[in-house]
Amino acid sequence: MSSAAVSAASSCPAKPQKEEEPPVLRRRAEEEGSSGAAAGEQEKEQRVTAVYRKLSEASLCASTTEEETEEDDDDEEEAVAAAKDGIELGPRVSIKEQLDKDKDDESLRRWKEQLLGSVDLSSVGETLEPDVKMTSLSILSPGRPDMVLPLPPEPKSKEPWFTLKEGSAYRLKFTFAVAGNIVSGLRYTNTVWKTGIRVDSTREMLGTFSPQAELYTYLTPEETTPSGIFARGSYSARTKFLDDDRKCYLEMNYTFDIRRDWPSN
């Protein structure tokens, strides 16, 4: 090897060796690492505690009675349904005022009278609010006499209002009177519970009706009662009759049974 090469090799710096941390610094780093891990565990525990606290608060809120919760749900669903319709009703006008508006237009007057149906035009007043009275509910099932139930049901009766046979077809017929003014968008809602659990919710539009002396009748589409061992038993129900203004004309709570066969009486 030449002297130049030896000189160059001797002038190259030696590969630096990794310096070992002083024991004091190493202990401090270990302590900081352990304290950081402990802080992470503590933060995780706090998050879990917060989640459990929220779940606990939710369970406390859910401890309200089933009836109150379902009633709130019904009201909310009614409000949502009304919002979806997007119909803004104008101020109420009495029938007399509606007829007097176009009394000089013979064709329009006749058209309005035709819409009003059999209302006694000579006796109409200036009542703004309609008066709807539900008089009876009939349960119609093929091959059986109609089951006519007066409305409203007897308050606080321990006996079921009626009994239906499992797996049987039936229809409901409502009888009601309308007075005072036109009722717009009359409908009924029916919610049914079994052992505290909601099993059915129905909303049926009856229609718009003008006041008249005769009673109105409305027949629902045919339905079939559930069948089987789990379907039989006692049920509780809440029925409401409302209009487009969400004015409630009748609200009733009652119980009924579904049995293996029709009652003997």
Order of alpha helices (4+ residues) and beta strands (2+ residues): alpha-alpha-alpha-alpha-alpha-beta-beta-beta-beta-beta-beta-beta-beta-beta-beta
